[in-house]
Amino acid sequence: MNITVYLGASEGKDSSFQEITEQLGTWIGSHGHHLIYGGSKIGLMGILADAALRAGGHVTGVEPKMFVDAVAQHEGIDELIVTRDMTERKKILVDRADAYIALPGGSGTLEEIADSISAVKLRHFSDPAHAARSKPIILVNWQGFYEPLRQMLAVMVRSGFLDAETADSISYISAIRELDKLLP
């Protein structure tokens, strides 16, 4: 399974963010899944890729040229796709996934989550075969990190801007072991 993971390029202020990121990378690799992520060697991104690789996973990074020029790309991954810009990067991350997982992150992570929600809702993928099936969206709600987003989505539903089916299709987990019930 191709799993696109969205997460922060920094490590965060709490070391437990690093620990949960390492757990996810290990889970992906040990379950024989293919990690697709932003391609960086820094922050949580680097921790995730390293853990997936150590656990035997295949790792693809999708990195805009501006970050490659700044030497931010991870040199040890299996494949690096260099894009013109962030827009092309996000499209590839959405299109190549069979499932999406978001760890804690900043505004870029939030934007990527929103892109995935919209793509799944509209079934808007480049490959027509992907449009025929749903793709799980899973938010790692570590220490309640995504509670404000869950509440915002509920407000959107109550206000008539988002359908309840879409909001309810997003899974929130607080431990990586819960993925065993959500993904094969």
N, C-alpha and C positions, 0 to 999 in steps of 0.2 A: 504494500500500500504506500502511495506517495503522501506524505504528511507535511504540509506547509506549516511552519511554526513562526509566529510573530512574537517578538520580544525586544527588550531594550538593548541598545548598543552600549549602555553603561551597566555597571554591576549593581546599582542601587545602593542605598545606605545600610540595608540590613543584609547580613551574610546569608540569611535563610533564603533570599532570592537566588543566590548562587547555588545553594544546596538543592532547591526544587528544580532548578534548571538542569543541573547535573543528573538528577533522577529522571527527568523527562528524556534527556539525550540517551541515557542508559536504557530506558524502557524502549525507545524507538529502535536502537541498534540491536538489543537482545531479542526483540520480537521480529527481526528480519525486515523492518520497514525501511523506507527510503526517506531520509530527511531532506526537505527543501527549505532553505532559510535565506536570510539576507546576505550571506557570504562573508561577513566580517570576522576578523580574528579577535576583536576587542569586546569587552563587556560580557554580558550574558550570552551574546551570539557566539563568541569564541568558546565559552564553557560548554554550551549546548553541542556544538560541532565536535569538540574534542571528546565529550562523553559518548556521543553516538558512534564515533569512529572507534574508540576503545572497546565498545560493546559489539563491534563487527558490523555496524550499519553502513549503508551507502549514503554519502552526503553530497548534495548539490547546493552550491551557493549562487545567488543571483545578486550581482553587485554592479551598481552604476559606475561608469567610467571615472567619474570624479573621485570616487572612493578608491578605485584601483590606482589612480594617479597619486593619491595620498598614501598609498601602500597600506590600506586598511584591510585588504582581502586576506582570507585564510589560505595559506599556502599548502596545507596538508589535506584538503578535501579532495574528493574523487572527481568533481566537475565544478568548474566556475563558468557561469554565464555572465558575460559583461554586457550591460545594457547602456543605451544612450543616456537615460535619465531615470528618475524615480517612477515616472508613469509607466514606462516599459517594464521596469522591475516588478511593480505591483501586478501588472497584467500577467506576467509569467508566473508569479507566485500564486495567483488565483487560478489560472488555467491548468497548471500542472498538478494540482492537489486532488487527492481523493477525500481528504479531510483536512480541517484547519484546527490548529490549537494555538491559543494565545496565552503566553506567560505574562507576568507584569512587564510593563514598558511605558513609554511616554506617548507623546502626541502622534508619532509615526505609527506606533503599534495600534493606537486607537483608530487612526485612519485606515489601516490595513484591515482591522476587524470590520469596520463599516463597509469597506469594499467587498469583503467576503460575504457579509450578510446580504448586501444588495445583489451580488452575483448569484448567490444561492436562491434568493427569493425570485429573481427574474429569470433564473436559469440562463444567465448571460455568460456563455463560455465560447472561446474560439472554436473548440472541437465540438461539432454537433452531437457526438456520442455522449459527451459530458452533460449536455442539456437534458438528457432523458432521465437523469438520476439525481437524487439529492446528495449533498455532501455535508457530513456532520461538521458543526462548529462547536468547539469545546473551549471554554475559558477556564484557565486554572485560577480559581478564585482564592489564591493563597492569602491567608490572613484577611479575607474579606476584600481583597484588592478590587474585584470587579462588582462589588455590591452597588456602588453608585451608578454604574452602567446598567445593571439589572433594573434598578429603580427608574432610570431615565427611559429605558425601553418600555417599562410599565406605564409611565406617563404618556409616551407616544401612543400606546395602545388605547389608553383611556381617552385620549384626545382625538382619536380617529386618524392618526397619521401612520400607524403601523398595525398590521393585522396580528391578532393574538397567536395565530398559527406560526408565524415567523418568529415572534418573540419566544414562544414556547419551544421552538425547535433548537434553541441554543442551550447546550448543556453547560453546567457549572460544576466543577469538581474542586475539592480541597486537598486531594491526595492523588498522586500519580497512579497508584494501584487501581483507582476507580476507572482508568482507561480500559482495563481488562473487560469491563462490562459494556463499554461503548464502542470499542473497535476490535476487529478480528485479530 
